[in-house]
């Protein structure tokens, strides 16, 4: 019985150590910013998600874009994101009868051209997106 509990204890400690080394919340850095169009006007509402690149398990942080374009990232309910490289997904808020607020490519996690590096310390970011192309 002692041998089994010792193995389980060692396995649990190993798993916890791996999670902390992977940056799964133990080293969150503050991340705030603003999402703007190319002309500098803010994107008025929506969602922003940072999807980790090349990290297993994936570490993602997200936030709501306020009507003034500002956002604060959170990971598992705590403010911040782990340092590393991310692909950034932006989905603007659509008003009734208005259509998309940002170009659709930014809402595609696989094809978004937006990338961002989160570093140790405060990260105050400006994410620039294009307006959607209008079909006539």
C-alpha positions in Angstrom: 0.0 0.0 0.0 2.8 2.4 0.8 4.5 1.8 -2.5 1.3 2.7 -4.4 0.7 5.9 -2.4 4.3 6.9 -2.9 4.1 6.4 -6.7 0.8 8.3 -6.8 2.4 11.2 -4.8 5.4 11.3 -7.0 3.2 11.2 -10.1 1.0 14.0 -8.8 4.1 16.1 -8.0 5.5 15.5 -11.4 2.3 16.5 -13.1 2.1 19.7 -11.0 5.7 20.6 -11.8 5.0 20.0 -15.5 2.0 22.3 -15.4 3.9 25.1 -13.7 6.8 24.8 -16.2 4.3 24.9 -19.1 3.1 28.3 -17.9 -0.4 27.2 -17.1 -1.2 30.0 -14.8 1.8 30.1 -12.4 3.5 32.9 -14.3 0.7 35.1 -15.6 1.8 38.5 -16.9 -0.7 41.4 -17.1 -2.0 41.9 -20.6 -4.2 44.9 -21.5 -4.6 46.7 -24.8 -6.8 48.2 -27.4 -8.2 46.8 -30.7 -8.3 49.4 -33.4 -8.9 49.7 -37.2 -6.1 50.8 -39.5 -7.3 54.4 -39.2 -6.9 54.3 -35.4 -10.6 54.2 -34.5 -11.5 51.6 -31.9 -13.3 48.4 -32.6 -16.5 48.8 -30.6 -17.1 45.5 -28.7 -16.4 41.9 -29.4 -14.0 39.1 -28.2 -10.3 38.6 -28.4 -8.5 35.3 -27.8 -4.7 34.6 -27.7 -4.0 30.9 -28.7 -0.6 29.7 -27.8 1.7 28.6 -30.6 3.9 25.5 -30.3 2.9 24.8 -26.7 1.5 21.5 -25.5 -0.9 21.6 -23.8 -2.2 24.7 -25.5 -2.5 27.8 -23.2 -5.2 30.3 -24.3 -6.2 33.6 -22.7 -9.2 35.7 -23.7 -11.1 38.8 -23.0 -14.0 41.0 -24.0 -13.4 44.1 -26.2 -15.2 47.0 -24.6 -17.0 49.7 -26.7 -13.8 51.9 -26.5 -11.7 49.0 -28.0 -9.9 48.1 -24.7 -9.5 44.6 -23.4 -7.9 42.7 -20.5 -6.8 39.1 -21.0 -7.8 36.4 -18.5 -6.6 32.8 -18.2 -8.8 30.4 -16.1 -10.6 33.4 -14.5 -7.3 35.1 -13.5 -6.1 38.3 -15.2 -3.1 37.8 -17.4 -1.4 35.4 -19.8 1.7 33.2 -19.7 4.7 34.5 -21.6 5.1 33.1 -25.1 4.0 33.4 -28.7 0.4 33.5 -29.6 -1.9 33.7 -32.6 -4.6 36.4 -32.0 -8.2 35.9 -32.9 -10.5 38.9 -33.0 -14.3 38.7 -33.4 -16.0 42.1 -33.5 -19.5 42.7 -32.2 -22.2 42.7 -34.9 -25.1 45.1 -34.5 -28.5 44.0 -35.6 -28.7 44.3 -39.4 -25.1 45.5 -39.6 -22.9 42.5 -40.5 -19.4 41.8 -39.2 -17.4 44.5 -37.5 -13.9 43.2 -38.6 -12.6 41.3 -41.5 -13.5 37.6 -41.2 -9.9 36.4 -41.4 -9.2 37.6 -37.9 -11.9 35.3 -36.5 -10.3 32.2 -38.0 -8.0 30.6 -35.4 -6.0 28.8 -38.1 -5.6 31.6 -40.6 -5.5 34.8 -38.6 -2.5 36.8 -39.6 -2.2 38.4 -36.1 0.5 37.2 -33.8 1.8 38.5 -30.5 4.6 37.8 -28.1 3.7 38.1 -24.4 6.8 39.0 -22.3 7.5 39.1 -18.6 6.1 42.3 -17.0 3.3 44.5 -18.1 2.1 44.1 -21.7 0.1 47.0 -23.1 -0.8 46.1 -26.7 -2.4 47.7 -29.7 -4.0 45.1 -32.1 -4.7 46.6 -35.5 -7.3 45.0 -37.8 -9.0 45.8 -41.1 -12.7 46.5 -41.5 -14.6 43.9 -43.4 -14.7 44.1 -47.2 -18.2 45.0 -48.4 -19.5 43.1 -51.3 -21.6 45.1 -53.8 
